[in-house]
């Protein structure tokens, strides 16, 4: 109860309880979401220069005044779902403030996309740059469009898709780069080789959602390539059990870390479901079922009460706790499965 509060996790929890309420959870779910939003807006906005803080104490005292792009993306995602669940126009005010901060303080007007963070001193030179915050900004833009109907959010999503085509998607290997220099070249050394199969599946899900909303067929070939790259190189099996999506590989498919966290398993389910629903892929439904079996394989122990966060190649549980942030991955995965399967 006394642990410091990561702002991105506050945002993820707001999303979960808003979506749960939309799906039929009683009023307590919406009350929980409002409670989180009240804490967020009262304590987590930087009163000096704007933007959402990185870390606060339970009483709201700022601990880390960096404004991280990843954090901004998740707050926008939460606000989209808060507006969708409540129709509260105050959420729109916070969305406008958040977007204005991003555009003013974090946008890279020369290279495109957004810098990693802005410090209290105004510095934006943290390296390496990552695709990951942009992936979640894309997710937020799609959610904001669906919540408000405003076409501007699809325009913003399209600019992130452009960055994906120009820099994130490695056409030579058919994989997704993770880390980059200031001018969007692959990061030097081993960082530039890292590929996370979970993010491949997550991008597949987002790219196909973007196509559903826009009709843009230009994403079909890279989405297909990413899916099959992750399928071919990013899965391992423990005996006869279901396939696990590993944490990281290289661009040539070499295994870099054959440990497997829980969240990549949920993203594999979502990627397969998107192919089943939106492409009519006849094999994707079976993929989704196998990946879902893997997700529930992470419920270990006799009571099956606690999710494991990370598992070794031999099936040994590695983590001593389960991060609260994982609820976002689990909830979105399972709600997508139920929605698609109806």
C-alpha positions as a printed Julia matrix, in Angstrom:
342×3 Matrix{Float64}:
   0.0     0.0     0.0
   2.93    2.37    0.58
   4.64    1.68   -2.73
   5.38    4.58   -5.05
   2.91    5.06   -7.91
   3.98    4.75  -11.54
   1.73    7.07  -13.47
   1.5     4.74  -16.47
   0.15    2.01  -14.18
  -2.47    4.36  -12.75
  -3.54    5.0   -16.35
  -3.64    1.31  -17.23
  -5.87    0.57  -14.26
  -8.26    3.38  -15.19
  -8.57    1.83  -18.63
  -9.28   -1.64  -17.21
 -12.12   -0.51  -14.96
 -13.68    1.73  -17.63
 -13.67   -1.1   -20.16
 -14.99   -3.51  -17.54
 -17.91   -1.16  -16.86
 -18.68   -0.89  -20.57
 -18.76   -4.68  -20.73
 -21.27   -4.81  -17.89
 -19.37   -4.67  -14.61
 -21.48   -2.96  -11.91
 -21.18    0.65  -10.82
 -18.25   -0.12   -8.52
 -16.05   -0.57  -11.59
 -16.8     2.93  -12.84
 -16.37    4.32   -9.32
 -12.94    2.69   -9.2
 -12.01    4.24  -12.55
 -13.18    7.67  -11.38
 -11.16    7.26   -8.19
  -8.05    6.58  -10.26
  -8.76    9.49  -12.59
  -9.26   11.87   -9.68
  -5.88   10.87   -8.22
  -4.26   11.2   -11.65
  -5.6    14.67  -12.4
  -5.07   16.0    -8.88
  -1.53   14.77   -8.3
   0.15   13.56  -11.49
   0.02   16.58  -13.8
   3.14   18.75  -13.59
   1.86   22.1   -12.38
   4.96   23.99  -13.54
   5.3    23.16  -17.24
   2.58   20.58  -17.85
   2.71   16.93  -18.81
   2.14   13.78  -16.8
   4.79   12.98  -14.18
   6.67    9.7   -14.12
   6.46    8.73  -10.43
   4.63   10.01   -7.33
   4.16    8.97   -3.73
   0.79    7.63   -2.54
   0.0    11.1    -1.17
   0.74   12.61   -4.58
   4.14   14.09   -3.78
   6.21   14.1    -7.02
   9.2    11.75   -6.95
  10.29   11.87  -10.59
   9.29   14.87  -12.67
  10.37   13.46  -16.0
   7.56   13.53  -18.57
   8.0    10.25  -20.41
   6.32    9.74  -23.8
   5.33    6.19  -22.85
   3.5     7.59  -19.81
   1.77   10.31  -21.86
   0.55    7.65  -24.3
  -1.07    5.57  -21.58
  -2.76    8.52  -19.94
  -4.28    9.45  -23.32
  -5.42    5.83  -23.69
  -7.02    5.94  -20.24
  -8.73    9.27  -20.94
 -10.16    7.89  -24.19
 -11.77    5.01  -22.3
 -12.87    7.29  -19.45
 -14.71    9.5   -21.93
 -16.18    6.46  -23.67
 -17.44    5.07  -20.35
 -18.75    8.31  -18.84
 -19.24   10.95  -21.54
 -17.62   13.36  -19.08
 -16.37   16.37  -21.06
 -13.7    17.08  -18.47
 -11.88   14.09  -19.93
 -11.84   15.92  -23.27
 -10.23   18.92  -21.57
  -7.46   16.72  -20.19
  -7.03   15.05  -23.59
  -6.53   18.47  -25.18
  -4.01   19.51  -22.5
  -2.11   16.25  -22.87
  -1.94   16.47  -26.65
  -0.83   20.09  -26.51
   1.99   19.13  -24.15
   3.13   16.31  -26.42
   3.13   18.53  -29.48
   4.88   21.42  -27.76
   7.51   19.67  -25.66
   8.13   16.18  -27.05
   7.5    16.26  -30.82
  10.59   15.8   -33.0
   9.8    18.23  -35.8
  12.79   17.25  -37.92
  13.05   13.47  -37.59
   9.42   12.7   -36.84
   7.75   11.04  -33.89
   8.43   12.0   -30.29
  11.45   12.14  -28.04
  11.67    9.69  -25.15
  11.14   12.22  -22.39
  11.53   15.78  -21.28
  13.31   16.36  -17.95
  12.48   19.11  -15.44
  15.37   21.03  -17.02
  13.85   20.69  -20.5
  16.31   18.12  -21.9
  15.02   15.7   -24.54
  18.26   13.92  -25.45
  17.75   10.55  -23.78
  18.91    7.63  -25.92
  18.21    5.14  -27.28
  14.96    6.11  -28.89
  12.32    3.37  -28.92
   9.47    2.22  -31.06
   7.49    1.17  -27.97
   6.14    4.59  -26.87
   5.02    5.24  -30.45
   3.25    1.89  -30.6
   1.23    2.88  -27.53
   0.6     6.37  -28.91
  -0.86    4.62  -31.96
  -3.04    2.55  -29.62
  -4.15    5.73  -27.85
  -4.96    7.52  -31.11
  -7.12    4.63  -32.3
  -8.93    4.55  -28.95
  -9.45    8.32  -29.04
 -10.91    8.15  -32.53
 -13.29    5.4   -31.48
 -14.29    7.33  -28.37
 -14.8    10.75  -30.01
 -15.3    10.08  -33.71
 -12.83   12.87  -34.48
 -10.87   12.23  -37.72
  -7.81   14.08  -36.4
  -6.92   11.06  -34.3
  -6.71    8.88  -37.4
  -4.46   11.52  -38.99
  -2.18   11.32  -35.97
  -2.28    7.52  -36.12
  -1.32    7.72  -39.79
   1.8     9.72  -38.97
   2.9     7.01  -36.54
   2.2     4.4   -39.23
   4.48    6.44  -41.49
   7.22    6.26  -38.87
   6.7     2.5   -38.7
   7.2     2.16  -42.47
  10.19    4.51  -42.53
  12.13    3.33  -39.49
  10.64    0.67  -37.2
   9.98   -2.05  -39.77
  13.23   -3.64  -40.93
  12.42   -4.76  -44.47
  15.7    -6.67  -44.82
  14.87   -9.12  -42.03
  11.1    -8.69  -41.91
  11.27   -7.77  -38.24
  10.57   -4.85  -35.89
  13.46   -2.82  -34.51
  13.31   -1.71  -30.89
  16.09    0.82  -30.29
  17.35    3.72  -32.39
  19.74    6.66  -32.54
  18.6    10.28  -32.37
  18.09   10.34  -36.16
  16.18    7.04  -36.24
  18.97    4.75  -37.41
  19.24    1.38  -35.64
  21.05    1.78  -32.32
  24.71    0.73  -32.42
  25.9    -2.62  -31.1
  23.69   -5.24  -29.56
  20.81   -2.84  -28.8
  20.16   -2.34  -32.5
  19.76   -6.08  -33.02
  17.11   -6.68  -30.34
  13.71   -7.85  -31.51
  10.83   -8.53  -29.11
   8.33  -11.06  -30.52
   5.61   -9.78  -28.19
   5.82   -6.38  -29.84
   5.62   -8.01  -33.28
   2.27   -9.54  -32.32
   1.13   -6.28  -30.72
   1.92   -4.3   -33.88
   0.03   -6.87  -35.97
  -3.06   -6.26  -33.83
  -2.71   -2.47  -34.09
  -1.93   -2.4   -37.8
  -5.0    -4.48  -38.58
  -7.17   -2.3   -36.32
  -5.86    0.75  -38.21
  -6.76   -0.88  -41.53
 -10.24   -1.69  -40.22
 -10.79    2.01  -39.5
  -9.1     3.45  -42.59
  -9.12    0.78  -45.31
  -5.36    1.3   -45.72
  -4.04   -1.83  -47.44
  -0.41   -0.73  -47.31
  -0.03   -2.25  -43.87
  -1.09   -5.75  -44.91
   2.28   -6.97  -46.18
   4.34   -5.8   -43.17
   1.68   -7.04  -40.74
   1.81  -10.45  -42.37
   5.62  -10.47  -42.31
   5.81   -9.49  -38.64
   3.37  -12.2   -37.65
   5.26  -14.94  -39.44
   8.66  -13.68  -38.22
   7.45  -13.93  -34.6
   5.85  -17.33  -35.3
   8.99  -18.73  -36.89
  11.64  -17.36  -34.55
   9.96  -16.18  -31.34
   8.29  -19.31  -29.96
   9.64  -22.1   -27.75
   8.01  -25.12  -26.14
   8.53  -26.71  -22.74
   8.08  -30.4   -23.49
   4.64  -31.01  -24.96
   3.16  -27.82  -23.54
   1.75  -24.9   -25.55
   4.19  -22.54  -27.31
   5.61  -19.6   -25.35
   6.57  -16.28  -26.9
  10.12  -15.5   -25.73
  11.32  -12.14  -24.51
  13.9   -11.27  -27.19
  15.62  -12.51  -30.32
  17.95  -10.97  -32.9
  17.08   -9.83  -36.41
  18.4   -13.11  -37.81
  16.22  -15.14  -35.42
  19.01  -15.96  -32.98
  17.69  -16.39  -29.44
  18.84  -13.6   -27.13
  16.65  -14.35  -24.09
  14.62  -17.54  -24.04
  12.85  -16.47  -20.88
   9.2   -15.61  -21.45
   7.21  -12.94  -19.63
   3.44  -13.14  -19.41
   2.59  -10.04  -21.43
   4.0   -11.32  -24.79
   1.66  -14.3   -24.48
  -1.37  -12.01  -24.3
  -0.16  -10.06  -27.34
   0.22  -13.28  -29.33
  -3.45  -14.01  -28.65
  -4.46  -10.54  -29.85
  -2.37  -10.75  -33.01
  -3.88  -14.1   -33.94
  -7.41  -12.9   -33.18
  -6.95   -9.88  -35.43
  -5.9   -12.13  -38.29
  -8.85  -14.41  -37.65
 -11.39  -11.59  -37.47
 -10.12   -9.11  -40.04
  -8.29  -11.26  -42.57
 -10.24  -14.5   -42.33
  -6.98  -16.41  -41.8
  -8.09  -20.04  -41.46
  -5.16  -20.99  -39.2
  -5.24  -17.93  -36.93
  -8.14  -19.18  -34.81
  -6.18  -22.28  -33.85
  -3.16  -20.07  -33.14
  -5.25  -17.89  -30.83
  -6.48  -20.93  -28.9
  -2.95  -22.3   -28.46
  -1.67  -18.92  -27.32
  -4.58  -18.56  -24.89
  -3.67  -21.95  -23.44
  -0.2   -20.54  -22.86
  -1.64  -17.5   -21.06
  -3.46  -19.73  -18.59
  -0.37  -21.88  -18.2
   1.05  -18.89  -16.31
  -1.41  -19.57  -13.49
   0.94  -21.74  -11.44
   0.66  -23.39   -8.04
  -1.94  -25.66   -6.5
  -4.46  -22.88   -5.97
  -4.06  -21.38   -9.48
  -4.52  -17.98   -7.87
  -1.37  -16.03   -8.79
  -0.12  -15.25  -12.29
   3.59  -15.76  -12.93
   5.3   -12.81  -14.58
   8.2   -14.68  -16.21
   9.04  -18.31  -16.91
  12.35  -19.94  -17.88
  12.83  -22.23  -20.87
  12.41  -25.29  -18.64
   9.15  -23.98  -17.16
  10.61  -22.67  -13.89
   8.86  -19.57  -12.57
  11.41  -16.76  -12.27
   9.62  -13.73  -10.83
   8.78  -13.23   -7.18
   5.8   -10.97   -7.83
   3.29  -10.02  -10.51
   3.28   -6.35  -11.61
  -0.08   -4.58  -11.38
   0.59   -3.24  -14.89
   0.0    -6.74  -16.3
  -3.75   -6.44  -15.63
  -3.98   -4.22  -18.72
  -2.5    -6.97  -20.91
  -4.64   -9.73  -19.42
  -7.88   -7.8   -19.53
  -7.47   -6.54  -23.08
  -6.42  -10.0   -24.29
  -9.41  -11.75  -22.73
 -11.93   -9.08  -23.69
 -10.72   -9.28  -27.3
 -11.04  -13.06  -27.26
 -14.62  -12.84  -25.97
 -15.51  -10.08  -28.43
 -14.19  -11.9   -31.49
 -15.58  -15.27  -30.49
 -18.85  -13.67  -29.43
